[in-house]
Structures are given as C-alpha cells and as structure tokens.
C-alpha cells in the first residue's frame, strides 16, 4: 500500500502496531509469532457465538488484538491488492461502507449451511461459495484469510463435518489463490481442497490408531489405507519410518505397516529413517482397548438374576470368566 495509508506509519508500508515496530522484517516476524500463538489458543478455546457478523469480528479480535489496536474493527477505506492468481489484478473486494451489511448477510447464510455426506460434491461446492463471499467482503485491513481459516475450522467442527485445518491451510498461499480464482467463477481448486480436507478430517480418527496427525492421514491415504499390525513385546521390528504421529511410529516394510510407541527408541525417529528395534513397550490397537472397556462396563448379570435363576445357576458349574485389563494409557497416548 502507499505511504498515505492511514493504517501504516507515515512514508512506509508497515502497519501501525501496539509494539511500535516500524522495521518491516521485524514487524512480520513478531506479528506471525503472536498471531500463530493466538490461533492455537483459539482452536482450544473458540469464540462463543451464533456465527453472525459479531462472531466473525470477535475471531479477528482474538487473533490480532495483541498486535493491532484496530483488530476486530471493519476497515475504513477501499482495498486493492494484486493477486498472483489473477495475473496481478485485484479481487473486487466489498465496499467498506457496506461491510456491516454484507458480512451480516453472508454470515447469516453460512449459519444455515448443513453438510450432506450423501452428496459431498454439492456440499463442498456450496461451502466453497460461502467461504468465497465472506473472504471477498475482506472486512479487515489485514488478516482476512487467517480469520476465514479460523472460522472454517470452528464452524466445520461444530457442525459435524470437520475440515482438516492443516490440509486447508498448510499451503496458505495456494488456498488464497484458490479463493481469488473462486471470486471470478473458478471454484474448482477450492472445492477439491475442501473435499480433501473433509476426507482427511475423517481419516484422522483411525479405527486402530485413534487420533492421528494430518500428515499421517495423508500418508496412509496415499498408501490406500493399509492394514496396521501391532508387534507384541519382545518382537523385533525393522523397516523404514513412514511417519510419526504424536507418540506412534509407523514402520513400513515389504509385508506390512507396523505401529510401535516412540519410547521404544533412544532417539525419536523421523520419516524415512531406516530402523530396527526389539519392542519393549507394546502398543495396543484401539479396537482391543474398546473391547476391554466394553467388557468392563457390561452389567453384572448375577446382580439382576431372580431367585429362581440363582437357584438354577447353583446347579451348574462353569469356569470363572476373567477379564484382563491393560494399564490405562495417558492422554497423550490415547490421542495418537
């Protein structure tokens, strides 16, 4: 932007900020550090609201409020930003004088959205349209894409169709390009990204491993979701590390993919490393843990037997049924 931008220090393109930093490199570095931390906190403690304009403004304030005094407030002049995806032309952002009305209308439309798993393509197309029009309003001088990202993360999770945040925003520039193209009627790339994020959001809840990272979900999806084996204590495992998901190491060899805990290694493995070790800490598949939990929670039928049933039972003999319960894992292990 030009030096007469009211949001910038005179004669510079550096946005005015609470710390008073006018050096562009230092400004960018500190702003990213502060807002990244705020986004993490926001994911843990989302804004409470009804997905209206006020909700959206509060998300921006929560993310940028420590750095910009104007966080959470609509911009006060027209924006023009060259976009690589549009050949250097700017998106035709919303009029700053109608931001309140535009944002209110589009957020109200979003709040009525429902994802239909029976027609994912239509759902993704509709959601891409909602994302695009809200982003096109460009309510703030800075931070619009990150605010939309935080909104999408919270909204999709609340409405039961979680879109994996890392899939959508790990390459933020590509997602921004997709949004820019969608504003001129080319939403194909954005729709494709949403569909992938939806699938990865589901795949992160693995039936045997439990909660896995986005990266691990992508790896297993690329491998066509192979079966996972769980070596027992004393067994030797060798192969190449495919990925490390939280505290679980996935090892591939010619025959299978094996899952072991990272505490079986003196140093934490990394992807592509060739390793070999004897398992000293076995990892149980989630399906087995669930079976044990169900057995533990099953009602004791003897307590509800009638006198006649108890009399009949005394005439029979049967071996005692023993359920062996493995030690409970800590929260980090259950979150793998």
Secondary structure, DSSP 8 states (H G I E B T S, - for coil): --TT-TTB-TTSS-B--TT----HHHHHHHHHHHHHHHHHHHHHS---S-SSHHHHHHHHHHHHTTT-TTTTS--SS----B-GGGTT-B-----GGGHHHHHHHHHHHHHT----GGGHHHHHHHHHHHHHHHHHH--SSS-HHHHHHHHHHHHHHHTT----HHHHHTTHHHHHHHHHHHTTT--HHHHHHHHHHHHHHHHTEETTTEE--HHHHHHHHHTTS--EE---TT-EEEEEEEEEETTEEEEE-SS-EEEEEGGGSSS---TT-EEEEE-SS----HHHHHHHHHHHHS--GGGG--HHHHHHHHT---------------HHHHT-
